[in-house]
Amino acid sequence: MLTDLSPLIAATTQWLTHSYPAYGGALAAALSEVQARQAVTVAAWLRYPTPTDVALVQMAGPGGSAGLDWITGADATAHDDADDFAWRTWVDEVVASWAACLLSDAELARLAVAAIAEGAHSTGVPIEFRRLVAPDAHDRQAAALLRHPDLLAPVAVLHRTALHDHLDPGQALIA
């Protein structure tokens, strides 16, 4: 049984970077992709915290990008190529939504990174996710579309409440 989220992380990262592309050349594209991958990794680790969760998503599949493509206005006919369609089946809508939330809200990103620090995916070696939680000017410029709250809003709003509930489960009891 696979307990690796790399296909899901790679596909969801690719979807984000295609939907919110970087402008400014190869370096900007690389910086944007790193930020997207860090956000998706944190979101995936939060969404699938145990080896059992990972095994279940590997068996059932994450759902694909069709709903996200529709929300963002992607042309459905552009995905006729089998190679283009194949990776899209591994896109996870919830993970993409949570990653969008993390990319557009620095405090939420810090909370999420702190939440995964002691999880099953942690190897005991501290992982900083610096480009996600503390992007510098070059990171922000490279990922201007990827981090723009208004542009990410249609995707982020899909599962924002679930992310907040996941990060602060006691808050619902207080309200």
N, C-alpha and C positions, 0 to 999 in steps of 0.2 A: 504494500500500500504506500503510495507516495505521500509524504508529509511536507512537501515543498510548495510554496506559493509562488515560485518564480514565474511560471507561465501566466498566472493571473496578474502579477505585479508588472511583468513586461508588457502585456497586452493593454492593461489599463493605463500605464504610463504612455504607451504609444498613442492610445486614443486621446489622452489629454494633450500631448504635444502636437498631434495633428489638428485637434480642435482649436487650440490656442497656441499657434506657432510663434516662434521667436523670430525676431527680425534683427539683422546685423551680422550675418555671416555664420561661419562654422562655430566660432567660440560662443556666440550668443545661443546658438542651438544646443550646444553641449551644456552650457550653464543652465539653460531652461530645462533640459531633459533631466539633469541631476536633481533639480528642485522638484520636478514632477515625480521622479522615482522615489525620492525621500518621502514626499507626502503620501504617495501610494503605498509605500512600504509600511509606514506608520499606520495608515488607515487599514491596510490588510491585516496587520498584526493585531490591531484592536478588534477587527471584525471576526477574525478566526484565531482566537487566542490559544487554543489547545491543539495538539496533534489530531485529536478526534474531529475537531471542527475543520481542520485542513483536509483530512481524509474525506470527509463528507462533501466538501466543495469540489474536491478532485473527482469524486464519483458522480455527483449530480451536475456539475458544471456551474459556473457563475451566472449564466443568463445571457451574456452577450451585450452588444452595443446598440441594438435597434432602438430601444427607448431613448437612450441618450442622443443618438443621431437625430431622432425626430425632434427632441427638445431643442437641440442646438441648430436645427435646420440643415443638417447634412443631407446631401443628395443621395437618396437610397439607390439610385441607378449607378452611382459611382462605385458601388461595391459588388459589381457583377463578377469581377475576377476572383477565382477560387482562392488564390493566395491571399488576396485582400480580405476575403470573407473569413478565412480560417482563423486568423489571429483575433478577429472581432468577436468570435464566440467565447473567448476567454476574458473579455472585459466584464468587470463586475460593477454594476450600477451603484450599489451602496458604497463600495470602496472609492469609486470615482467621485461620488457626492461628498463623502467624508474628506477625501483628499482636497477637493475644491474648497471645503470649509477651512481646512488647515492652511492652505495656500493664501487664503484671503483674510485670515485672522491670526495674528502672531501669538496672542495670548492663548488661544485655543490650541495652536500648534505646540506651545510649550507644555500645556496640560497633557496633551496626547502623548508626547514624547516621555514625559514623566510617568504616565500610566503604563507604558510598555516596558519600562526599565526593568521591572521584576517579573515580566511575563515569561511564558514558555519559550518564546522565540529568542529571548535574551541568552547569550552565551556566557555571561559573566564578564565579558569585555564591554566597557562602556562605549556606546555608540552615540555620537553627538548630534547627528542630523543638523549640522551647522547651517547648511544652505537653506534648510527649511525654517529653522527657528531664529536665525540671526543673519539674514541675507545682507550682503554688502551692496553698495551702489551698482556694481557691475551685475550682480545677481538680479537685482530689481529691474535694471534696464533690460537685461536679456529676457526676462520673463514678464514683461510689462502686461501682456495679454493674459498670461497664465495666472497672474496674481491680482488682476483687476476685479474688485468685488462685484461691480455691476455686471461685468461680462460673465463671471462665474455664478452669479445669483441663480439662474434657472436650474443649474446642476446642483449647486450647494443646498438649495432649499428642499430638494427632494427628500433628504434623509438627515437634515441638520438636527431635528428634534431627537432622533435616535442617537446621534453622536453625543449630544449634550446629556441625554439620559445615561448613556454608557459611561461617560467620564465623571458624572456626578449623580449616581443613582439615588442618593439620599435626598437630593433637592426636590424631587417630585413628592416625597413624603412631607416635606416642610411646607410646601405651597398649599 
